[in-house]
């Protein structure tokens, strides 16, 4: 299990929230996939089920390339919703430069979301989110959540690129992933200025210089924790493996 | 010979490059043999995995991409390797540039290891770009301007090659991971220069850079057909700047080689 964040490891609420953020992923990695487990009965259905959390919806991602793009759409919806909250409800002591950065990033994520909506919006609905656990009043909590979301985003695109069959789609994903990496670098700089936090050894592997790459099976349970609907990716994962 | 694949394209914009590189190339053949065992040590597991998946024979298109990447990584590594030994860099920024230097160094090692005997030799560089940046190693502002240009251009270069690696999924992923590392570097260098971490618009001036590097940012003004988002009722109002910032644009190998040619001695 990789530890996603970097020094300084503190006893602050930020560290605590980060640990809880990642706990779901660890459990899923061990059990072989939360999503597989929750979507046994009727995975192609969008009918209400007992285990779903918002209006009983199961959102089934399509297969193949459009499924990968839908997976990206889910993540961009999540990121956009997070920054909409951050900007609407600034943490205590947010400076004007911090507000500018977070507004810019939020704008970028909305643009990414709308871009994917134009491509796969007919296949994935607007999702509803639950950010319980993130203290939007607290700078440390917000920045740690932002760093985690961005890192998961970078890793998700890097891990999913190889599953795309269409070169145009791969090119488009490539245009977005580096912007997510820029976001992550800048958020980390806000957290720990003038150190190596922007690309230190827990972000970029020291002996290869490689940034994160996460398989969809790793990413989906992390995202699911914040999404009220149940995202079913069983068919997608089967189609790309 | 891969060296020729790479540098024949530089030659289109710099006719004398082969004369100047000839001795480097011959020497490099020996270097790649003698240094191979050392270079392989660090990322051995990854290289072994990558090579295994192709039975030691990388497709030629993949070798071409990796040698192109290696040329750019040599350019970056030597740049920081020289600069980091000078007193020019203020103490407060040393950690960042040392981290970046080490990443470029291991990128070189990784690419050389994957390419094995097919790796191009290390060229000689002129970081003044034929006199365009005469104080690149004595003026921190010039150094960081060139650094930002290298990093932003590196991002565009890797991005442009991703579709050429689709027949080698494991290597595509590695290239995407390096691409993200370059983006992390770029954002950090940009912010320490007082710029936004992301690229606004498509001119050098908009990145706080001299017009001589306009070509490195040409195309970044692409709105990807999304100008209609400006003025919509989103929770965060969308601006044209945000739209150009949201997408980093690729460059072709030919475009990149033309841009970096002045830095080859």
Boltz contact constraints between the chains, C-beta under 6 A:
constraints:
  - contact:
      token1: [A, 84]
      token2: [B, 235]
      max_distance: 6.0
  - contact:
      token1: [A, 87]
      token2: [B, 236]
      max_distance: 6.0
  - contact:
      token1: [A, 103]
      token2: [B, 236]
      max_distance: 6.0
  - contact:
      token1: [A, 106]
      token2: [B, 236]
      max_distance: 6.0
  - contact:
      token1: [A, 107]
      token2: [B, 236]
      max_distance: 6.0
  - contact:
      token1: [A, 107]
      token2: [B, 238]
      max_distance: 6.0
  - contact:
      token1: [A, 107]
      token2: [B, 242]
      max_distance: 6.0
  - contact:
      token1: [A, 108]
      token2: [B, 246]
      max_distance: 6.0
  - contact:
      token1: [A, 110]
      token2: [B, 234]
      max_distance: 6.0
  - contact:
      token1: [A, 110]
      token2: [B, 236]
      max_distance: 6.0
  - contact:
      token1: [A, 111]
      token2: [B, 243]
      max_distance: 6.0
  - contact:
      token1: [A, 111]
      token2: [B, 246]
      max_distance: 6.0
  - contact:
      token1: [A, 114]
      token2: [B, 229]
      max_distance: 6.0
  - contact:
      token1: [A, 154]
      token2: [B, 180]
      max_distance: 6.0
  - contact:
      token1: [A, 158]
      token2: [B, 176]
      max_distance: 6.0
  - contact:
      token1: [A, 158]
      token2: [B, 177]
      max_distance: 6.0
  - contact:
      token1: [A, 158]
      token2: [B, 180]
      max_distance: 6.0
  - contact:
      token1: [A, 161]
      token2: [B, 176]
      max_distance: 6.0
  - contact:
      token1: [A, 162]
      token2: [B, 169]
      max_distance: 6.0
  - contact:
      token1: [A, 162]
      token2: [B, 172]
      max_distance: 6.0
  - contact:
      token1: [A, 162]
      token2: [B, 173]
      max_distance: 6.0
  - contact:
      token1: [A, 167]
      token2: [B, 163]
      max_distance: 6.0
  - contact:
      token1: [A, 170]
      token2: [B, 162]
      max_distance: 6.0
  - contact:
      token1: [A, 170]
      token2: [B, 163]
      max_distance: 6.0
  - contact:
      token1: [A, 171]
      token2: [B, 163]
      max_distance: 6.0
  - contact:
      token1: [A, 174]
      token2: [B, 159]
      max_distance: 6.0
  - contact:
      token1: [A, 174]
      token2: [B, 162]
      max_distance: 6.0
  - contact:
      token1: [A, 175]
      token2: [B, 247]
      max_distance: 6.0
  - contact:
      token1: [A, 175]
      token2: [B, 248]
      max_distance: 6.0
  - contact:
      token1: [A, 178]
      token2: [B, 155]
      max_distance: 6.0
  - contact:
      token1: [A, 178]
      token2: [B, 183]
      max_distance: 6.0
  - contact:
      token1: [A, 178]
      token2: [B, 248]
      max_distance: 6.0
  - contact:
      token1: [A, 179]
      token2: [B, 246]
      max_distance: 6.0
  - contact:
      token1: [A, 179]
      token2: [B, 248]
      max_distance: 6.0
  - contact:
      token1: [A, 181]
      token2: [B, 180]
      max_distance: 6.0
  - contact:
      token1: [A, 181]
      token2: [B, 183]
      max_distance: 6.0
  - contact:
      token1: [A, 181]
      token2: [B, 184]
      max_distance: 6.0
  - contact:
      token1: [A, 182]
      token2: [B, 183]
      max_distance: 6.0
  - contact:
      token1: [A, 182]
      token2: [B, 187]
      max_distance: 6.0
  - contact:
      token1: [A, 182]
      token2: [B, 197]
      max_distance: 6.0
  - contact:
      token1: [A, 182]
      token2: [B, 198]
      max_distance: 6.0
  - contact:
      token1: [A, 185]
      token2: [B, 184]
      max_distance: 6.0
  - contact:
      token1: [A, 185]
      token2: [B, 187]
      max_distance: 6.0
  - contact:
      token1: [A, 185]
      token2: [B, 188]
      max_distance: 6.0
  - contact:
      token1: [A, 186]
      token2: [B, 187]
      max_distance: 6.0
  - contact:
      token1: [A, 186]
      token2: [B, 197]
      max_distance: 6.0
  - contact:
      token1: [A, 189]
      token2: [B, 191]
      max_distance: 6.0
  - contact:
      token1: [A, 194]
      token2: [B, 92]
      max_distance: 6.0
  - contact:
      token1: [A, 196]
      token2: [B, 95]
      max_distance: 6.0
  - contact:
      token1: [A, 196]
      token2: [B, 99]
      max_distance: 6.0
  - contact:
      token1: [A, 198]
      token2: [B, 184]
      max_distance: 6.0
  - contact:
      token1: [A, 198]
      token2: [B, 188]
      max_distance: 6.0
  - contact:
      token1: [A, 199]
      token2: [B, 99]
      max_distance: 6.0
  - contact:
      token1: [A, 199]
      token2: [B, 184]
      max_distance: 6.0
  - contact:
      token1: [A, 204]
      token2: [B, 181]
      max_distance: 6.0
  - contact:
      token1: [A, 207]
      token2: [B, 42]
      max_distance: 6.0
  - contact:
      token1: [A, 207]
      token2: [B, 43]
      max_distance: 6.0
  - contact:
      token1: [A, 207]
      token2: [B, 106]
      max_distance: 6.0
  - contact:
      token1: [A, 208]
      token2: [B, 43]
      max_distance: 6.0
  - contact:
      token1: [A, 208]
      token2: [B, 46]
      max_distance: 6.0
  - contact:
      token1: [A, 208]
      token2: [B, 106]
      max_distance: 6.0
  - contact:
      token1: [A, 208]
      token2: [B, 110]
      max_distance: 6.0
  - contact:
      token1: [A, 209]
      token2: [B, 103]
      max_distance: 6.0
  - contact:
      token1: [A, 209]
      token2: [B, 106]
      max_distance: 6.0
  - contact:
      token1: [A, 209]
      token2: [B, 107]
      max_distance: 6.0
  - contact:
      token1: [A, 209]
      token2: [B, 181]
      max_distance: 6.0
  - contact:
      token1: [A, 210]
      token2: [B, 177]
      max_distance: 6.0
  - contact:
      token1: [A, 211]
      token2: [B, 177]
      max_distance: 6.0
  - contact:
      token1: [A, 211]
      token2: [B, 180]
      max_distance: 6.0
  - contact:
      token1: [A, 211]
      token2: [B, 181]
      max_distance: 6.0
  - contact:
      token1: [A, 213]
      token2: [B, 173]
      max_distance: 6.0
  - contact:
      token1: [A, 213]
      token2: [B, 177]
      max_distance: 6.0
